[in-house]
Amino acid sequence: IFEAARAVPRYDGMGTTLVVVAWHAAGVTWGHVGDSRLYLLRSGALRQLTRDHSIVQEQLGHGAISREEARYSVNRNVLTRAVGIDPYVEADVRSSDVEPDDVYLLCSDGLTDMLTDEEIAATLREFGPRIRVAATRLIDAANARGGLDNISVIVARVIGPDGRRA
């Protein structure tokens, strides 16, 4: 991305965000750059595992603005890190345990700019193990709100080692 932006003038300043997840015997490891997010729904409670690399997130971290102010801030999509802006970018990488029936949501800001965390959690809870339906409903709901950006959604559920629900 960085090389394309350097080589083609109309791509100048082009960048993207990224969230990746790897499940393994010891649990789960994820990495991210920008404001694409990873959420965990465990025992009905939704928790954001990533922290946006954005001006608004920094303001939230310092207590300068509230969550409600952040949601409508003109700076909400101004990133402090993105893939392709510089020749090297540092991703935040973390790991944790997993439990049967954990639900993970990987998504772009096209979803989180249109829906609140509470709405996302309610949809994931409503459709439980039907993760394909949950993903479709999240996209449909974001589009119904205006779908102002691309909406990328992956929903995954942890199952037992033999392929059955534990």
C-alpha positions as CSV (number, residue, x, y, z in Angstrom):
1,I,0.0,0.0,0.0
2,F,2.8,2.4,0.9
3,E,4.7,1.6,-2.4
4,A,1.5,2.0,-4.4
5,A,0.8,5.4,-2.8
6,R,4.4,6.5,-3.6
7,A,4.2,5.2,-7.2
8,V,0.8,6.5,-8.3
9,P,0.1,10.2,-7.6
10,R,-3.7,9.8,-7.2
11,Y,-3.0,7.2,-4.4
12,D,-1.0,9.8,-2.4
13,G,-2.0,9.5,1.3
14,M,-3.8,6.2,0.8
15,G,-3.9,3.9,3.8
16,T,-6.1,1.3,5.4
17,T,-6.8,-0.2,8.8
18,L,-6.4,-3.8,9.8
19,V,-7.5,-6.3,12.4
20,V,-6.3,-10.0,12.4
21,V,-7.0,-12.9,14.7
22,A,-5.3,-16.3,15.1
23,W,-6.8,-19.0,17.3
24,H,-4.3,-21.6,18.6
25,A,-4.0,-24.3,21.3
26,A,-3.0,-21.7,23.9
27,G,-5.9,-19.3,23.1
28,V,-6.2,-16.4,20.7
29,T,-3.8,-13.8,19.5
30,W,-4.8,-10.6,17.6
31,G,-3.2,-7.6,16.1
32,H,-4.6,-4.4,14.8
33,V,-3.7,-1.0,13.2
34,G,-6.1,1.9,13.0
35,D,-9.8,1.8,13.9
36,S,-10.9,-1.6,12.7
37,R,-11.9,-3.4,15.9
38,L,-12.1,-6.8,17.6
39,Y,-14.9,-7.4,20.1
40,L,-15.5,-10.4,22.4
41,L,-18.9,-11.4,23.5
42,R,-18.5,-13.7,26.6
43,S,-21.4,-14.8,28.8
44,G,-23.6,-12.1,27.2
45,A,-21.2,-9.2,27.8
46,L,-19.5,-7.4,25.0
47,R,-16.0,-6.1,25.4
48,Q,-13.9,-4.2,22.9
49,L,-10.4,-5.9,22.8
50,T,-8.7,-3.4,20.6
51,R,-8.1,0.3,21.2
52,D,-8.5,2.6,18.2
53,H,-5.4,4.4,16.9
54,S,-7.2,7.7,16.5
55,I,-7.3,11.3,17.8
56,V,-10.7,10.7,19.5
57,Q,-9.4,7.7,21.3
58,E,-6.5,9.7,22.7
59,Q,-9.0,12.4,23.8
60,L,-11.1,9.7,25.5
61,G,-8.1,8.3,27.2
62,H,-7.2,11.7,28.6
63,G,-10.8,12.3,29.7
64,A,-11.0,15.3,27.4
65,I,-14.3,14.1,25.9
66,S,-17.1,11.7,26.8
67,R,-18.1,8.5,24.9
68,E,-21.1,10.4,23.5
69,E,-19.0,13.3,22.4
70,A,-16.6,10.9,20.7
71,R,-19.4,9.2,18.8
72,Y,-20.2,12.5,17.0
73,S,-16.8,14.2,16.9
74,V,-15.6,15.6,13.6
75,N,-12.2,13.9,14.4
76,R,-13.6,10.4,15.0
77,N,-12.0,9.0,11.9
78,V,-8.7,10.9,12.1
79,L,-6.2,8.1,12.6
80,T,-2.8,8.2,14.4
81,R,-1.8,4.9,12.8
82,A,-2.7,3.2,9.5
83,V,-1.2,0.7,7.1
84,G,0.4,2.3,4.1
85,I,1.0,5.9,5.4
86,D,4.6,5.2,6.5
87,P,7.0,2.5,5.3
88,Y,6.7,0.8,8.7
89,V,3.8,0.7,11.1
90,E,3.6,-0.9,14.5
91,A,0.6,-3.1,15.2
92,D,-0.7,-3.6,18.7
93,V,-0.6,-7.4,19.4
94,R,-2.3,-9.1,22.4
95,S,-3.2,-12.6,23.4
96,S,-5.8,-14.2,25.8
97,D,-7.6,-17.4,26.7
98,V,-10.7,-18.6,25.0
99,E,-13.8,-20.2,26.4
100,P,-16.4,-22.4,24.6
101,D,-19.2,-20.2,23.1
102,D,-17.0,-17.0,23.0
103,V,-18.1,-14.9,20.1
104,Y,-15.5,-12.7,18.3
105,L,-16.5,-9.8,16.1
106,L,-13.9,-8.3,13.7
107,C,-15.2,-5.2,12.0
108,S,-14.4,-2.0,10.2
109,D,-15.5,1.5,11.4
110,G,-18.3,1.3,8.8
111,L,-20.1,-0.8,11.4
112,T,-19.1,1.0,14.5
113,D,-19.8,4.5,13.1
114,M,-23.4,3.4,12.4
115,L,-24.2,1.2,15.5
116,T,-23.5,1.6,19.2
117,D,-21.8,-1.2,21.1
118,E,-25.1,-1.9,22.9
119,E,-26.8,-2.4,19.5
120,I,-24.0,-4.7,18.4
121,A,-24.1,-6.7,21.6
122,A,-27.9,-7.1,21.4
123,T,-27.7,-8.4,17.8
124,L,-24.9,-10.9,18.7
125,R,-26.9,-12.1,21.7
126,E,-30.1,-12.4,19.7
127,F,-28.7,-14.7,17.1
128,G,-26.4,-16.7,19.5
129,P,-24.8,-19.6,17.6
130,R,-26.3,-18.4,14.2
131,I,-23.2,-16.3,13.5
132,R,-23.9,-15.9,9.8
133,V,-27.3,-14.5,10.5
134,A,-25.8,-12.2,13.1
135,A,-23.2,-10.9,10.6
136,T,-25.8,-10.2,8.0
137,R,-28.1,-8.4,10.5
138,L,-25.2,-6.2,11.7
139,I,-24.4,-5.2,8.1
140,D,-28.1,-4.6,7.3
141,A,-28.6,-2.5,10.4
142,A,-25.5,-0.3,9.6
143,N,-26.7,0.1,6.0
144,A,-30.2,1.1,7.2
145,R,-28.6,3.8,9.2
146,G,-27.0,5.2,6.1
147,G,-24.0,3.0,5.5
148,L,-21.6,5.9,5.1
149,D,-18.5,3.7,4.8
150,N,-17.6,0.2,3.7
151,I,-18.9,-2.3,6.3
152,S,-16.7,-5.3,6.9
153,V,-17.9,-7.9,9.5
154,I,-16.6,-11.3,10.5
155,V,-18.2,-13.2,13.4
156,A,-16.6,-16.3,14.8
157,R,-17.7,-18.6,17.7
158,V,-15.4,-20.9,19.7
159,I,-16.6,-24.5,19.7
160,G,-15.2,-27.5,21.6
161,P,-12.1,-29.4,20.3
162,D,-14.2,-32.2,18.7
163,G,-16.3,-29.7,16.7
164,R,-19.3,-29.9,19.1
165,R,-20.5,-27.1,21.4
166,A,-18.8,-27.6,24.7
